[in-house]
Amino acid sequence: MDKPEEPPPAVPEEPQASRLTTIVLIVSLVLVVVIAGVLGTVAVLMTRSPDAPLLGGAPPQRLPTPIHFAPVREQKPAPCPGAEAALDDRQTTCYLLEDGVTVEAVQRIEPVREKDGTYSVRVAIAPKFKDKVVELIDEMATDQRQIAVVLVPRTVVAAPVVTQTMNGDSLSIAGYTRQEAEALVARLLGGPPATGQPGTGQPGTDQPGAGRPSPGATDPGATDPGATDPGATNPGTQSTPGTQGTQSTPGTGVTDPFAANPATAHAATPGGTNTATGGRRTPDRRYTSCKEAVAAGRGPYTRGVHEEYGWYTDVDGNGVACNSADIR
């Protein structure tokens, strides 16, 4: 008797993914494709325009009048026939300049209140121009040289002394009142010169250091002690870190030796000079040398602005005594 045929062994069913797993895999694949597309778009944009902001960032603001930053080789009273010089707003002072950097766009220009109550003007440089400005400021900070802030083609609105390197994207011009800082911001953004008051490029005429020496002081660089100092026609300034400068704002530590108000000209400088209210300052104690004065947190002192300038030797002859180059 024949045995009944045995049924073939059942083939094991292949495992099947659950519906949830399938959905997760599909969604993940879609996300990978989308992210790859976004990254590819960003890469293309950065290649075509490396200075463009990413993902909705504020674009740089193009300046109606470019700003030129240049080292000051020499400063003297106007007129200056035959010299290729930049002039202040009132055309009373000539600035002979070295090669500098022209900035055509910024991220922001704004007034900033410092801890001591004075104001500075923060200039955040657009990425396209930042590296060149940083290089210029860092070179000048070593010798604490004077830098001109020029509205192209040849109008000087500030001439501070660089006291700090720039380790960010901005610099600050310090030593102003609120009104003066706001006026300079407007000027840099294309506004007209301020009128009826000490402007951003001109100091007042009834304060020590604003166009004439302090009472009882003489200008060693002038031919007639007691005469007005035509070089003291620029407002005070300083720079900062952050985009980075000198002191309270990130930027390039710049301090204006020709500040309109001597009480705030060096307010953001560590130590700085003694100040008093009413726009008049009290002279610092007299030390035996610049080295001793700087060790006590005093200086630097500018010709025609600080009477202490006449007490010390200006070794490099740049019009600023007790800066780094004068310490021996």
Secondary structure as UniProt FT lines:
FT   HELIX           19..48
FT   TURN            50..51
FT   TURN            55..56
FT   STRAND          61..77
FT   TURN            81..82
FT   STRAND          86..88
FT   TURN            89..90
FT   STRAND          93..97
FT   STRAND          101..113
FT   TURN            115..116
FT   STRAND          119..125
FT   HELIX           127..143
FT   STRAND          146..151
FT   TURN            152..154
FT   STRAND          155..158
FT   STRAND          161..162
FT   STRAND          170..176
FT   HELIX           178..188
FT   TURN            189..190
FT   TURN            208..209
FT   TURN            215..216
FT   TURN            220..221
FT   TURN            225..226
FT   TURN            230..231
FT   STRAND          250..251
FT   STRAND          254..255
FT   TURN            257..258
FT   TURN            262..268
FT   TURN            278..279
FT   HELIX           290..295
FT   TURN            296..297
FT   STRAND          301..302
FT   TURN            303..305
FT   HELIX           307..311
FT   TURN            315..316
FT   STRAND          320..321
FT   HELIX           324..326
//
